[in-house]
Each structure stands twice: as C-alpha cells, then as structure tokens.
Amino acid sequence: MNTKAAEELPAVSVIMPVLNEERHLRTAVRRILDQEYPGPMEVVIALGPSTDRTAEIAAELVAEDPRVRTVENPTGRTPAGLNAAIRGSQYPIVVRVDGHGLLTPGYITTAVRLLGEMDAANVGGIMHAEGETEWENAVAAAMTSKIGVGNAAFHTGGLAGPADTVYLGVFRREVLEKLGGYNEEFIRAQDWELNYRIRQDGGLVWFTPQLKVTYRPRPSVRALAKQYKDYGRWRRVVTRYHRGSVNLRYLAPPSALLAVVLGLVLGAAVHPAFLAVPGAYLLGILGGAVVEGRGLSLRARALLPVALATMHLSWGFGFITSPRSLARRVMASVRPTSKDVLSQARS
C-alpha cells in the first residue's frame, strides 16, 4: 500500500478483555502487532483478576512494544472489560479481539476497508475454530458444522451480506458511544445483544467470509459444557429483554433436550417405543459425526459425538433453566449511555 493510502487509513484501537489467558495471550497479541496495518494502531488489554501468569505476560508485552498498554477490569467480566478497554482507547475504529483469538493476516486492513465500502456500523467474519489436542479438534469440527451450531454464518461460513451478528466485530467508535457500548449485565451473549441494538438503531452489521479469527476451543468436556450452558442461559435473557429477537435456531437445542428426556422417562415408565426418540437423536449425532469428522484422526472422530451432544444439551439446559429473575435484573439495570460510560475517561 502506498504512503498516501496509508495516511488516509483511520487509526485503530484493538481492545482485548483477558482473564486466565496465559496459554494464548502472547500469541494473540503478536498476531495483532504483525497485522502490518499501515495506519496508527494501539492495543488495549483489559486485565481481569487472573490466577495464572496473564498479568505478568501482559506487563512483558507492554514493555516490549509501545503500542500495547493495559487497563484494569476488577470484575473480570467480559463486557465490563470491553467497556474499560474502549474508555482507555482513543482511535475512531475499534477492533474487538479475545485473549484466545488469533487474527489472520490482513484482518484489520480488510475490516476497515469494508466498514467504509459498506457504510457499516460493525463488520466481522468467521469464528474459525482450530484445536491443538484431539478433543479440541473434535470440538472445532462441531463448532464449524451445521449439525453443531445450525446455520450461523459466523461459525459455518456463507456469502457476504447483512447479518444479525458477527464474531467479535470491528466497529465505528461513534456507534459504540451512541449506544453506550456493551451492556455490562450480559455476562454472555453481549455481542448478540449489542448487534441487536445496532440493527434496531438502523445500523448495518455486515458479515464477510474474508475475515477469519482462529479460535481455540475449550480444553475439556466440563469446560465446554459450562460454556454452552452459559450461552443458552444468556440467550434466553436476550429473548426476554428484547422481545421478538428469538428465532427457531435458538429453540432447537432446548427442544432436543426435552425430547430426549421425555423419551427416556416415558420409555422407562410407559412403553419402550418412546425410546425411539432419544435413539433417533443418538443416530443423528452419530451420522453427523461421520460426515463432519472426515479428515480428523480416529480418536477425534470418536470424540466428535460427545462434543456435539455436550454442546446441544448444555445449551438447551441453560436456555430452559435460565431464571426469569436474571432477566428481570437485567431489565431493571440502567442502560449505560455514551456520556457516562464510554466518554468519561476521555473527557
């Protein structure tokens, strides 16, 4: 890119909330700094109260590169960390990256170009899951398959176009300040909730498969189950908070869970014929694993049905058991405004 074009590119703030990310933090930041974005760039890391070496590694990164600095996130919650990093940043384009997300080459340059070309409020792409162990490889295959996550383009890919939500996101700061940034009551699903408000305000959320972020899956069945239970729990809060935001894809996991449980109960108490329902689900995920497991090792292919069932049933359990009191608490909260949340640190 020539010098004149570089001078015309807007400055970029990359924001990164982290908590217990010693395994991936250095690599994630290095992928940002290696982007070769021609315009000015800064990286603001919001440090939660980690119990590993995350803070020490962040301090090393700050000492090594003047473009990196940290801000505190005492709660450790993702949306609070995102808002803290936004307050601590200064540039007109805001790029969200997670501590275990690895940007692919050219990501920032492409995103900034598309923001301008599409006149979008937010652009994003694919959550490209890649594992480092056999279990993580199985989870990655599940997370990038339609049988695992439905037709979500930011998981499975698709054509560029307007979207309900995208993975992470590259935003215009003015949009974030107008809408008050992330709603800090949403411990999970904060991206979907923010993108819903952007769309309700008339802004364009643009998906493109040109943008990919490598994502490292959870390293155990227990961690994956907790992640997806929380996803389902908070997606139910979104549907109660924003009436009309539910769609059929969100109802599939709880429906599957209820069908399996009822089939098992009725099969044991009434007639074995009812066992056909959980049997059909089992055959479905086994068949799906055969299709989606091509290219995986034998062990990863054997683990793939476990990953699929863990994701489906944990998400469904979280959705079904999400208490109304949680939604009422969110509804009772005072929504942040740009003046009193995002602009206070820069005023």
N, C-alpha and C positions, 0 to 999 in steps of 0.2 A: 504494500500500500504506500502511495507516495506521501510526502510530507504534508502537502496541502490537505489531502483527505484525512490524515491523522489529526491535523489541527481542528478539523470540523467535527470530529467524533466527540460526543459528550463524555464527561468524566463519570466514572463508575465506582460505586461503593458496593463491595461484596460483604454481605452480612452472614454470620455463621454462629448459631447458638450451639454450645457444646456442653456435654455432661458425660463424664467417663468415656472419653473417646481416645484414650492413649493409643489404641491399636491402629487407628486410621488418620488421626488429626494431621500429623506431619505430611503424609502423602496427599491428603485432601487440600491442604494449603499450598503445597508445592504445585499441584495441578492448576490452582488458580493463578499463582505467580508466573507459571510457564505459559499462560494463555497467549502471550505476545499481543495483547490488546494495545493498539497504537496510542490511545488516549490515556489521560491520567486515571490511576486506579488505586484504591485503598481496600484493605481487608480488615474488617472489624469483627473480632471474636468476642462473643458474649459468654463469659465463663460462669457456669453453674458450680455448685459446691461438690465437685468431683471427689471421689475417694481413691482415684488412681493418679497417674502422673500427668493428667491432662493439663493442669495449670503450669506445671514445670515445662512441658513441651511448648505450650503457648508462649511462655516467657522466652524460651530459646528462639522461637520464630520471630518474636518482636525484636530481639537483639540482632538477629541475622538480617532483617530486611526492614527498612524504614516505612514501607508501605503497610506494614502489619501493626495493629495495636489491639488492645483488649479493653473491654468494659465489664463491669460486674453484673451478674444475674443471680441475686441471692436466693430466689425461689427455685432455680434450676428448671423452671417450666419453659417449654419451647416458645410459646407466644410471648411471654414476658421477655425472654432473651432476644427474640426477634425485634421487639419494640425498643429494647435497650440499645441494641446494635444500630437500629435506624436513628435513634436520638443521637448516638455517638458518631454517626457518619455525616458526610457533608455534600455528597455529589448528587446530581439530578437523576441518575439511573441507579436503581437498587437491585442487586442480584442476590437472591437467596441461595445459599448452599448449606447443606448439613455436614456435620463432622465426619460422617461416613459416606459422603457423596463425592465422587471423583468426576470433575468436569472433563469432557472430551475436548480435543484440540479445536480451536476456533469457536467454542461455545459462546463466549461473551460477544465477540465481534458479530456473529450471526444474529444473536438475540437483539443486539442494539440496532442492527440494520432492519430487522423485521419490525421492531417497535415503530420505527419511522415509516417504513413502507406501508404497513397495515394500519397506521394510526391507532395502535392498540394501547390498552392500559396495562396489559400483562401478556407476556409471551412465555411459552415453556414447551417442553417436549416430553421425551420418554424416560421413564424410570427404568434404566437398563440394568436389571439385577444380574450380578455375577458372583458366584461363590468362590470360596477358597478351600473348602472342605467338601466331602461327599454330601453331607447333609445340606450345606449351603447351596451346593449345585442343584440339589433336588428342590429346595425352596425357590431358587432362582427360576427354575423351569416352571414351577407352579405359578409364580408371580408374573410370568410373562405369557401365560396361556389363558385362553378364553374360558376354559373349564375351571381355572383357578380364580380369575378375577372378573369374569364377564367380558363385556365389550368396552372396557375403559381404555381409550386410545393411548393414554399416557403410560399404560402398562404393556399393551399388546401392539401398539403402532397403528398406523392408519394414514389417511390423507390429511394434509394441512387444511385447517379451517377453524371457524369459531368453535369454542368448547365450553363446557360447564366449568371445568377446572383443568389445571395442568400440574405437572410435577415441579415443585419448588417455585419457579417463576422469576421473571425479570420485569421489574415494574418502573413506571414513572413515579418519582418521589411525590410529585404534586397529587397523584391519585391516592397514594398511601396517606398523605397528610389530610387530604379532604375527607377521607373515610375513617380516619383515626387509627390506621394501621390494623394490626391483628387484635381480635377480641381476646383478651387475656383470660377470660373464663373458659375458653375452649382449650382444654389440655391436649386434646386430639381434634382432628378434623378442622383445625384452624385455617388451613389452606382453602378447603372447600367453602368454608363459611365466608372468608374474605372474598373469594372469587364470586360467590353468590351476591354479595353486596356490590361488588364492582359491576356485575351484569345488571343488577336492579337499578344502579345509578346511570345506566346507559353506556358503560364502558365495554370495550371488546376484550375478551380473553381469547388469545389465539394459540392454537396448538400446531406444532410442526414436528414431523419426524426428523428434521435436520438437527434438532437439539437432543442430545443424549447425555444423561448423567449416570455414570456407573454407580450402582447401589450395592452395598454389602448386606446380605440378608442376616437375620438373627441366627446366632450360632447353635441354638438348641430348640427342642420341641417346646420346652417350657417357655422360653423367651418368645418364640413365635406365637404360642397360644395367648400369652399376655398381650402381645402387640395387637393381634386381631380381635381379641375380646375388647380391648380399649377402642379400637377402630369402630366396632359395632356399637358400643356403648355411647360414644360421642356422635356417631352419625345419627342415632336416634334423637339425641339432643338437638342436632341441627334441624331435623324434620319437625320437631315440636316448636323450635324457636322461629324457624322460617317456614310457615305453613305453605304447603304447595311445592316444597322442594324435594319431596320424596319421589323416587322413580322405581320401576319394577326391579331393576338390578339390585337395589338395596333390600328388597323383600325376599330375594332368592335364598340367601343363607338362613334366615330365621325360618322360612318355610321348610327348607330341607331338614333343619334340626327338629322342628316339630313333627314332621312326617316320620323321621327315623325313630324318635322317642315313642310316639303313639303306636307305630308299627310294632316296636319291641314289646310295649306294655300290652297291647291288645293281642299280640301273637302269643304271649305267655298266659294271659288271663282269659281270652275268649276263644281264639282259634288260630292254629299255626298259619293259616292263609295270610294273616296280616303281616307275617314276617317277610312277605314278598316286597313290602315297601322298603325296609332297610336293606333287603337283599338287592333290590334294584339300584339303590344308591351306591352300595358297595361295588356292584358290577360296573356302574357308571364311572366311578373314580378309577377303578382298575383299568377299564377300557381307555379312559382319558390318559392315564399314566403311560399306557403302551404307546399311544400316539405322540404325547408330548415328551416322552422320555427318550426319543430317538437321539442318538449322539451322546447320551450320558453313559457313565460307567455302569456296570451291572449293579453295584451297591447303591449308587444314586438312583437308578431306576426302581430299585426295590423300596427306597425311602420316599419316592415321589407320592404314592397314595397316602402315606402318613402325613406328608406336608399338605396335600390337598384337603384331606379330612380335617386336619388341625385348623387350617385357615377358614374353611366353610363353617364348621361347627362352633369354633371360638367366636367368630364374627357374629354368627346367629345368636349365640348365648348372650353376648354383650348387648346386642340390639334388643332382645326380648327382656332382659333383666335390667335395662337402663332405667333407673328410678325417675319418676316424674319430679321428685324433689330436686334432682340435679338440673333439670330443665328450668324449673321454677327459680332456682338460684341464679341461673344464667340470665333469665328474663328480668329478674329483679336488679341485676347489676346495672350500673350506669355505664352506658357505652362510651368509650373514650372518644375524645374529639382531637382533631389535629392541633388545636391550640394548647390543650392542657396535657397531652401525652407525647406527641412526636416533636413538637417545636420547642418545648420548654428548655431543653438542653442547649439549643442553638440560639435562643433569644437573648 
